[in-house]
Amino acid sequence: MEYPFLGAAKVALLLLVITAAVIAASSYFLGCFNGAVIVSKYILRDDVRHHGSGNAGLTNFHRTFGGPLTAVVILCDVLKAVLALSIASALVAPFSGGYEVLLAKYWAGLWCLLGHMFPCMFHFKGGKGILSGGTIAIMIDWRIALVVWGGFLILVLLTRYVSLGSVWAGASFPFATWVCYPDPVIVVLGFICGGLVVWKHRSNIKRLLNGTESKLSLHKK
């Protein structure tokens, strides 16, 4: 018995795999462009990872250097997330529906976070994904972004612990995803993304519990 549709099914599967691979590769590559490392290492000639907490993120950059270049770090980490999810949407949208585009955004967001946290061009020592992750939430759904950013801002304003707000952002993202999009695949991707952010803050959680975590200050060292 012959199955004339089998050839078309194989082609569709191949295209799906290629598209997923292109989205993953481009998103990871974009994620590797860590603003804090690029600005500190190549403009200020003083790698941010050699100071403070050793983290290649916005908070450590601001505490260490401060100044107007902080805006460059913010712009870099926001733009790479916007580009990653925009490319994913552009690749999928012409041939698929809303669900596939949403799935592509979550897939791109995951790989962008992996690139930010583990950049191959910077010895896999990157940031913790808050600014890029927050941008990803905005790009996906304003309701999810409201939960993530709203809780983050409230906790930071009340406690001055950026890390506490960051843990909230990572922990709340998958649950907000679950409420807005109760699809098994999307929920799993949401939990992986949020779990990565929380895991990257494990040292901060330990310091919060010990009462030794640094509070936010507008004054640089």
C-alpha positions in Angstrom: 0.0 0.0 0.0 1.4 3.4 -1.0 1.0 6.6 1.0 1.2 9.5 -1.4 0.9 12.1 1.4 4.0 10.7 3.2 6.4 12.8 1.0 4.6 16.0 1.8 4.5 15.1 5.5 8.3 14.5 5.5 8.9 17.8 3.8 6.6 19.6 6.3 8.5 18.0 9.2 11.9 18.9 7.7 10.8 22.5 7.2 9.6 22.6 10.8 12.9 21.3 12.1 14.9 23.8 10.0 12.7 26.7 11.1 13.1 25.7 14.7 16.8 25.4 14.3 17.2 28.8 12.6 15.1 30.5 15.3 17.2 28.8 18.0 20.5 29.7 16.4 19.6 33.3 15.6 18.0 33.9 19.1 21.0 32.4 20.9 23.4 34.4 18.8 21.5 37.6 19.5 21.3 36.7 23.2 25.1 36.4 23.3 25.5 40.2 22.7 25.6 41.0 26.4 25.4 44.8 26.9 27.2 44.9 30.3 30.1 42.9 29.0 30.4 44.7 25.7 30.3 48.2 27.2 32.6 47.4 30.2 35.1 45.3 28.3 35.4 47.1 25.0 34.4 50.7 25.9 35.5 51.1 29.5 38.2 48.5 29.2 37.3 47.1 32.6 35.3 43.9 32.5 32.2 44.1 34.8 32.6 40.4 35.7 35.7 41.3 37.6 33.8 43.6 40.0 31.0 43.3 42.6 29.0 40.2 42.3 30.8 39.1 39.2 27.5 39.1 37.3 27.4 40.4 33.7 24.1 42.2 34.3 22.6 45.7 34.5 22.5 45.9 38.3 26.1 45.0 38.7 27.1 47.3 35.9 25.2 50.2 37.5 26.7 49.6 40.9 30.2 49.4 39.5 30.3 52.0 36.8 27.0 54.0 36.7 26.8 56.9 34.3 25.1 57.3 31.0 26.5 54.1 29.5 24.0 52.3 31.7 21.5 53.3 29.1 23.5 51.6 26.4 23.5 48.4 28.4 19.7 48.6 28.7 19.2 49.4 25.0 21.4 46.4 24.0 19.7 43.9 26.2 16.2 45.1 25.2 16.9 45.2 21.5 18.4 41.7 21.2 15.2 40.3 22.8 13.0 42.4 20.4 15.0 41.2 17.4 15.0 37.6 18.5 11.2 37.4 18.8 10.6 39.6 15.8 12.7 37.3 13.6 10.9 34.2 15.0 7.5 35.8 14.2 8.5 36.9 10.7 9.7 33.3 9.9 6.5 31.6 11.1 3.7 34.1 10.6 3.4 33.8 6.8 2.8 30.1 6.9 1.1 29.5 10.3 -1.6 30.8 12.6 -1.5 32.5 15.9 -0.7 29.5 18.0 2.5 28.7 16.0 3.6 32.4 16.2 3.1 32.3 20.0 5.0 29.1 20.2 7.8 30.5 18.1 8.1 33.5 20.4 8.4 31.3 23.5 11.0 29.2 21.6 13.0 32.2 20.6 12.7 33.7 24.1 14.2 30.6 25.6 17.2 30.6 23.3 17.7 34.3 23.7 17.9 33.8 27.5 20.3 31.0 27.1 22.5 33.2 24.9 22.3 36.0 27.5 23.1 33.7 30.4 25.7 31.5 28.7 27.3 33.5 25.9 29.7 31.4 23.9 31.7 34.5 22.9 32.3 35.4 26.6 33.3 32.1 28.0 29.6 31.2 28.9 29.6 33.8 31.7 26.7 36.1 31.1 23.9 37.8 33.0 20.8 36.6 34.8 18.2 37.5 32.1 16.0 40.0 33.9 16.0 42.8 31.4 15.9 40.6 28.3 13.4 38.3 30.0 11.2 41.3 30.9 11.3 42.4 27.3 10.4 38.9 26.1 7.3 39.0 28.4 6.2 42.3 26.9 6.7 40.9 23.4 4.6 37.9 24.2 1.6 39.3 26.0 0.9 42.5 27.9 -1.0 40.5 30.6 2.0 38.4 31.4 4.2 41.5 31.3 1.9 43.2 33.8 2.2 40.4 36.3 6.0 40.1 35.8 6.9 43.8 35.7 4.2 44.9 38.2 5.4 42.5 40.9 9.0 43.3 40.1 8.5 47.1 40.5 6.4 46.8 43.7 9.0 44.5 45.4 11.9 46.7 44.4 10.3 49.9 45.5 9.2 48.4 48.8 12.3 46.5 49.7 15.1 48.0 47.4 16.1 44.4 46.7 16.4 44.1 42.9 17.1 40.4 43.3 13.8 39.8 45.1 11.9 41.5 42.3 13.9 39.4 39.8 13.0 36.2 41.6 9.3 37.2 41.5 9.7 37.9 37.7 11.2 34.5 37.0 8.8 32.6 39.3 5.6 34.4 38.1 6.3 34.1 34.4 5.4 30.4 34.0 2.3 30.7 36.1 1.1 33.8 34.2 1.8 31.8 31.0 -0.3 28.9 32.4 -3.3 31.2 33.1 -3.1 33.0 29.7 -2.1 30.1 27.5 -2.9 26.7 29.1 -1.2 24.7 26.4 1.2 22.0 27.5 4.1 22.9 25.2 3.9 26.6 25.8 3.6 26.1 29.6 6.6 23.8 29.6 8.6 26.5 27.7 7.4 29.1 30.2 8.5 27.0 33.1 11.9 26.5 31.6 12.4 30.2 30.9 11.2 31.2 34.4 13.2 28.4 36.0 16.4 29.5 34.4 15.9 33.0 35.7 15.3 31.8 39.3 18.2 29.3 39.1 20.6 32.1 38.0 19.5 34.0 41.1 20.2 31.1 43.5 23.2 33.0 45.1 21.0 36.0 45.6 18.3 33.9 47.2 20.8 32.5 49.6 22.0 36.1 50.5 18.4 37.2 50.9 17.8 34.4 53.4 21.0 35.3 55.2 20.2 39.0 55.3 23.4 39.9 53.4 22.0 40.9 50.0 22.9 44.4 48.7 20.1 46.9 48.3 19.5 49.1 45.3 21.3 52.4 45.3 21.4 55.2 42.7 25.0 56.0 43.7 27.7 54.0 42.0 30.8 52.8 43.8 
